[in-house]
Amino acid sequence: MRHLHLFGAPGAGVTTLGKALADRLGFAHFDTDDFYWFTGDARPYSRKRNPDHRRRELATVLDAAASGWVLSGSLCGWGDVFVPRFHQVVYVWAPVEVRMSRIRTRELARYGPDRLAEGGDLHLVFHKFLDWAAAYDVPSDNPRSRDQELKWLQNLDCPKLRLESEMMPEVSVEAILSQFSRSVSPHF
């Protein structure tokens, strides 16, 4: 069984890459946001699950994914209990201008311009998210900052890969498969 974890800068394409990699391998794909937040709310990403609930929910789906899984997104310390399950970890980063453009495009497509515009029900949340995402590269003690995530990555005992340039998901999938080909199952 193979277990891969992808994480990195907001807007760097971690979820898109995770889905593409899982599809290529025939593995299940999971995103940490689906466990961190209550989903299905009219105001998305506004209600957090408590850490025990997150861990229980995530453990249930990971345990059920018999053929293997790809987990994308940050565990932000709440999910460190899952670290021993990782066979490979990929850190994904892209320049801030690229990330912010992707985030704006994604959120507009998801929620529409009316909800994000001045006076819209998601305007404040959207701009707070943009400010937080733009500050990712600024050194801080925030577990979701570049320097803290790279420290976390450095302490892992499994094979690791850093993808720190703008690449199409298909190219990134090939880079991951090539890097890990000696340490994974034959169908890689």
C-alpha positions as CSV (number, residue, x, y, z in Angstrom):
1,M,0.0,0.0,0.0
2,R,1.2,3.5,-0.8
3,H,0.6,6.7,1.1
4,L,1.6,10.0,-0.3
5,H,1.2,13.4,1.3
6,L,1.4,16.7,-0.7
7,F,1.3,20.1,0.9
8,G,2.7,23.6,0.5
9,A,1.8,27.1,-0.3
10,P,-1.8,28.1,-0.7
11,G,-2.7,28.4,-4.4
12,A,0.4,26.5,-5.5
13,G,-1.8,23.7,-6.9
14,V,-1.5,21.1,-4.2
15,T,-5.0,19.8,-4.5
16,T,-5.0,19.8,-8.3
17,L,-1.7,17.9,-8.3
18,G,-2.9,15.5,-5.6
19,K,-6.0,14.7,-7.7
20,A,-3.9,14.2,-10.8
21,L,-1.4,12.0,-9.0
22,A,-4.2,9.9,-7.4
23,D,-5.9,9.5,-10.8
24,R,-2.7,8.4,-12.4
25,L,-2.0,5.8,-9.7
26,G,-5.6,4.6,-9.2
27,F,-5.4,5.8,-5.5
28,A,-8.0,7.5,-3.4
29,H,-7.6,11.3,-3.0
30,F,-8.4,13.2,0.1
31,D,-7.9,16.9,0.9
32,T,-7.2,18.1,4.5
33,D,-9.7,21.1,4.1
34,D,-12.5,18.6,3.9
35,F,-11.6,17.4,7.4
36,Y,-10.5,20.7,8.9
37,W,-13.7,22.5,8.0
38,F,-17.3,21.6,8.1
39,T,-18.2,21.4,4.5
40,G,-21.6,22.2,2.8
41,D,-22.2,25.4,4.7
42,A,-23.5,28.4,2.9
43,R,-20.5,30.3,4.2
44,P,-17.7,27.9,3.4
45,Y,-14.6,27.6,5.5
46,S,-16.2,29.4,8.4
47,R,-16.7,26.5,10.9
48,K,-13.7,24.4,12.0
49,R,-14.1,20.9,13.3
50,N,-12.3,20.2,16.6
51,P,-9.0,18.5,16.2
52,D,-10.2,15.1,17.6
53,H,-13.1,15.1,15.1
54,R,-10.8,15.9,12.2
55,R,-8.4,13.1,13.1
56,R,-11.2,10.6,13.5
57,E,-12.8,11.5,10.2
58,L,-9.5,11.4,8.3
59,A,-8.3,8.2,9.9
60,T,-11.6,6.5,8.9
61,V,-11.1,7.3,5.2
62,L,-7.4,6.6,5.1
63,D,-7.9,3.2,6.7
64,A,-10.6,2.4,4.2
65,A,-8.4,3.3,1.1
66,A,-7.0,-0.2,0.6
67,S,-5.3,0.4,-2.7
68,G,-3.4,3.5,-1.5
69,W,-4.1,7.2,-1.1
70,V,-2.9,10.7,-1.8
71,L,-3.5,13.3,0.9
72,S,-3.2,16.9,-0.2
73,G,-3.2,19.9,2.0
74,S,-1.6,21.0,5.3
75,L,-2.1,19.1,8.5
76,C,-1.0,22.3,10.5
77,G,0.1,20.3,13.5
78,W,-3.4,18.9,14.1
79,G,-2.6,15.8,12.0
80,D,0.9,15.0,13.0
81,V,-0.4,11.7,14.2
82,F,-0.6,10.7,10.5
83,V,3.1,11.3,9.8
84,P,4.1,7.7,10.4
85,R,1.7,6.6,7.7
86,F,3.5,8.6,4.9
87,H,5.6,6.7,2.5
88,Q,6.5,9.8,0.4
89,V,5.9,13.6,0.9
90,V,5.9,16.3,-1.7
91,Y,6.2,20.0,-0.9
92,V,4.7,22.3,-3.6
93,W,5.5,26.0,-4.0
94,A,5.0,28.6,-6.7
95,P,5.7,32.4,-6.8
96,V,3.2,34.6,-4.9
97,E,1.9,36.3,-8.0
98,V,1.0,33.0,-9.6
99,R,-0.6,31.7,-6.4
100,M,-2.7,34.8,-5.8
101,S,-3.9,34.8,-9.4
102,R,-4.9,31.1,-9.1
103,I,-6.7,31.8,-5.8
104,R,-8.7,34.7,-7.2
105,T,-9.7,32.7,-10.3
106,R,-10.6,29.7,-8.3
107,E,-12.7,31.6,-5.7
108,L,-14.5,33.6,-8.4
109,A,-15.4,30.4,-10.2
110,R,-16.5,28.7,-7.0
111,Y,-18.6,31.5,-5.5
112,G,-19.3,34.1,-8.2
113,P,-18.3,37.7,-8.3
114,D,-21.4,38.9,-6.4
115,R,-20.6,37.0,-3.3
116,L,-16.9,38.2,-3.3
117,A,-17.5,41.8,-4.2
118,E,-18.0,44.7,-1.8
119,G,-21.2,44.0,0.1
120,G,-21.2,40.3,-0.8
121,D,-21.6,37.7,2.0
122,L,-18.1,36.4,1.4
123,H,-16.3,39.7,0.7
124,L,-14.6,40.0,4.1
125,V,-13.7,36.2,4.4
126,F,-12.3,36.3,0.8
127,H,-10.1,39.3,1.5
128,K,-8.9,37.9,4.8
129,F,-8.0,34.7,3.0
130,L,-6.1,36.6,0.3
131,D,-4.1,38.5,2.9
132,W,-3.3,35.3,4.8
133,A,-2.2,33.5,1.5
134,A,-0.1,36.4,0.4
135,A,1.8,36.4,3.7
136,Y,2.8,32.7,3.4
137,D,6.4,33.5,2.4
138,V,6.9,35.9,5.2
139,P,8.9,34.2,8.0
140,S,6.7,33.7,11.1
141,D,5.7,31.2,13.8
142,N,2.5,30.4,11.9
143,P,2.5,26.6,11.2
144,R,1.2,27.5,7.7
145,S,4.1,29.7,6.7
146,R,6.8,28.6,4.3
147,D,9.6,28.5,6.9
148,Q,7.6,26.5,9.4
149,E,6.4,24.0,6.8
150,L,9.9,23.5,5.4
151,K,11.2,22.8,9.0
152,W,8.3,20.3,9.4
153,L,9.3,18.7,6.0
154,Q,13.0,18.5,7.0
155,N,12.1,16.4,10.1
156,L,10.2,13.7,8.2
157,D,11.9,10.3,7.9
158,C,10.4,9.3,4.6
159,P,11.5,10.2,1.0
160,K,10.7,13.8,0.2
161,L,10.5,16.0,-2.9
162,R,10.3,19.8,-3.2
163,L,8.6,21.1,-6.3
164,E,9.3,24.8,-6.3
165,S,8.6,26.0,-9.8
166,E,5.5,26.6,-11.9
167,M,4.8,23.4,-13.8
168,M,1.7,21.9,-15.4
169,P,0.2,19.1,-13.2
170,E,1.1,16.4,-15.7
171,V,4.8,17.5,-15.6
172,S,4.7,17.5,-11.8
173,V,3.1,14.1,-11.7
174,E,6.0,12.8,-13.9
175,A,8.6,14.4,-11.7
176,I,7.1,12.8,-8.6
177,L,6.8,9.4,-10.2
178,S,10.4,9.6,-11.4
179,Q,11.8,10.8,-8.0
180,F,10.0,8.0,-6.1
181,S,10.2,5.2,-8.6
182,R,12.8,3.3,-6.7
183,S,11.0,3.4,-3.4
184,V,7.5,2.5,-4.5
185,S,5.4,-0.3,-5.8
186,P,5.8,-1.6,-9.4
187,H,2.7,0.2,-10.8
188,F,4.4,3.5,-10.2
